[in-house]
Structures are given as structure tokens and as C-alpha cells.
Amino acid sequence: MSGIPIDKGSRRDSPVDHSQYDPRQDPFADPLDETHPPALPLDAHKQALVDRIGMLIGDIGNITFIVPDESGYFSIEDDLVKQVRDLLERTLELMCDLTDHYDHELPEPEMLADIGTAGAEDEVLKEIGAAISSELASQELANMAFIARTQLRENHEALVSAMDSGFIWVVASNADTGLRRAGKALLTLETAVREYEDLPPRERRWNDLGDSLEIRRVYGQFRRWVLRGDPEPKGEDLHKRLQSAAHRIAILRDLKIYPFLRIYDRVPIRKLQKRILRWLDEDSGRDGADGSHEEVGRRLWSDLVSFAELLAQINHREELREHDRRTIKRVHRLLFDAKRRPDTILPAHLQDLETLIGRDDELDRIILDPRSHAVTDLQEPLRRILEELDQPFSPRHDALDGFQIAEQKPTDD
């Protein structure tokens, strides 16, 4: 059965022995906080929930789901795909159990009765507040688990549907997206549960940020090139621009970061490259009077421009939004809130600013040519981007929302 390429790699060689689970060996884990006071023992059911969260985070962290374009193949029957599906099902089951448990976790009646016997009014208010706070915190945990389960269930259902239908690229995309979503949700829930149960915190983060920053930088370079010059090239200029575009896409696909691009991003890149190469091959044997062929080329260039503009949607990724907000606030404080404002953009400022390349075209121009700009030139784009980041956003797709993956069964092209 033909399929699409994949790195066959689970990073572990054998199944995890959950009975020997050690959070200190978790691939996402930072050292435990040894200064946290010893927590009271949890009852068996709560402890089982906490342990299951840790086990699933460890299992997801041990899965590598990278799909190179040209080497190694997998089919829908591949064990790794089934392993991802099983992990999503285990995560959904855990989230259901968390919802049920904390949705019913209300203050004990004895605790509420004891509040009325307190000796002083301020103590009564404190104890009432603690009881209400506990109830609200428990319900908030249940709500978090319910929302996470609802979002993840969409990925699981799409994955199962694609597996049943034989849509290889859609299988790979939903497996990849499902793993990311499950891992991030579990890390958030683990933090909330451990805080609620007064357990030592586990400072762990999903490790997408470095890749996302590099991918955004690459996307920004490609977008700036496409949008430079005549937006509607014709004749010989159209041929040269499409020829250069094919070359740049080939360079993009050869980068080390390319296998880490989201699959919903990579499929349109691959399809556009094939369309451009096909047009260039047909163009080489035609004379310049063939208006219909040039019209196809102009539509192709228009699609390439739309594609390049959509690349900016990578900025909606949660980890980039959080990074950009922190970075811009820090840079703004250094440049505009200090008693003595610097007159020029210094290397120390650029170290932070360069991580924002690809975020905004105006800001990119200043960062890439700092000697031609004053510090004050940064104020307006930084303010505008902060306003954008303060607006609520709930992404439902990856960067290329307008270039959905065609639901095709396996082919050899």
C-alpha cells in the first residue's frame, strides 16, 4: 500500500512500564521544587488521576511524529498511527474522569457547618471565602478538562474518519495536531491539578517555541520576496518570477527545519511547487502569443501571493503570541520607559527584536536595517502589535487556513 513518508520514530524502544513511572525522568520535566513543603497524602482516586496525567505526558513526550517528504513510508495500518490514536483515546478518557471528579468536588457539609461557630467575624468571612474559593477552583478545573476534551475530541474524530477513508495526508495532519493539542492540554491541567491539591509544582513546557520562531523567520523571508515588486507580472517577467519561486520553494523544502513544519502548511507548499514546475515545463515550448497559457500563469502567481500572505497566520500560534507579548513588553520598557532613553538601536535590543522577525513587515524592515532607523521608529509598530495581541483569538487551523488539504487517497506523486 502506498503512503506518505514518515520518520518511523517513537523515541522509546519499548512500552513504558507505568508501574515504574518516575516523573524525574520525564522528557518535559524540569527539576522538582524541593523547597515546596511536603503535601498531605492524596486519597487513592486523586493520586491515580495525578499519576495518569504524568504517565500520559511521558508517553506523548516519547513519540516523534515527523513526516519527511522523500524518505521512508507509512500506511494507515502503521503501528505509530494506531499508537497516536490510542494516546488520544486515553487522554480523552482521563479528561472525562477529571471533569467528573472535580465537577462533584464541593466543600464537605461539616466544613460549611463549622463556619458558623467561628468566634470572630473576620474569621467567619475568611472561612466562607475559603469554602467558596475551593468550590470555584474545583469547578474551574472541571471546566478546563471539559473544554480540553471537547477540542481534542474533534482531532480524534477527524483522525479516525481519515483512517477509515484512506486519506493519508489528513491522517498525518490530525495525528500531528492531536499530539500537540493533547500534550499542551495535559501540561496545563497538570499545573492546575497540582496547585489545587497543594502538590509540588512541575514546571514543564511544550517545546514548540524554538521551532516556531525559526519557521516564522523562514516564512517571513519567503513572504517578503513574493510580495516584492510588481504584484501582477506579465510576459517574460512572469516566467522569471515563477522560475525564481520554484527555486525558492526547493530551497525551503531542503532546510533542516522543513520536516518540523505543520503538515497543513507543507501540503500546499508541495502542491504549489508541482503546479509551478508543470507550468514552466509547458511554457518552455510555447511562443509568447499564447494568451491562455499566460492567463494560467497569472492565476498561479495570484495563488502564490495569497499563499504567501496566509503564511503570516503562523503568528496566531499560542506559543508565539505568548512569546511576542513578553518580548515586546520587555523591549518597550527598555527603550521607552527608562529615564534615559537610548538614541540608537543597540545589539542588546536586537537580540530580543530578532526573535520577532516574521511577525510584522514594518517591524521587520527596522530590525533588518537598524542603522537606518531611530529608536522612536519602533514605538508605533510595537504599540500596534501589542494591541493586536491583546485581542482574543481562538485559532481553529494552522497557518494556511485558506489552503485546506485536499482529501485524496494515496498516490505516488
Buried (B, 14 or more C-beta within 10 A) or exposed (E): EEBBBBBEEBEBEEEEEEEEBEBEEBEBBEEEEEEEEEEEEBEEEBEEBBBBBBBBBBBBBBBBBBBEEEEBBBBBEBEBBEBBBEBBEBBBEBBBBBBEBBBEBBBEEEEBEEBEEBEEEEEBEEBBEEBEEBBEBBBEBBEBBBEBBEBBBBBBEBBBBBBEEBBBBBBBBBBBBBBBBBBBBBBBBBBBBBEBBEBBEBEBEBEBBEEBBBBBBBBBBBBBBBEEEEEEBEEEEBBEBBBEBBEBBEEBBEEEEBBBBBBBBBBBBBBBBEBBBEBBEEBEEEEEEEEEBBEBBBEBBEBBBEBBEBBBBBBBBBBBBEBBBEBBBEBBEBBBEEEEEBEEBEEEBBEBBEBBBBBBEBBBBBBBEBEEBEBEBBEEBBEEBBEBBEEEEEEEBBBBEEBEBEEEEBEEE
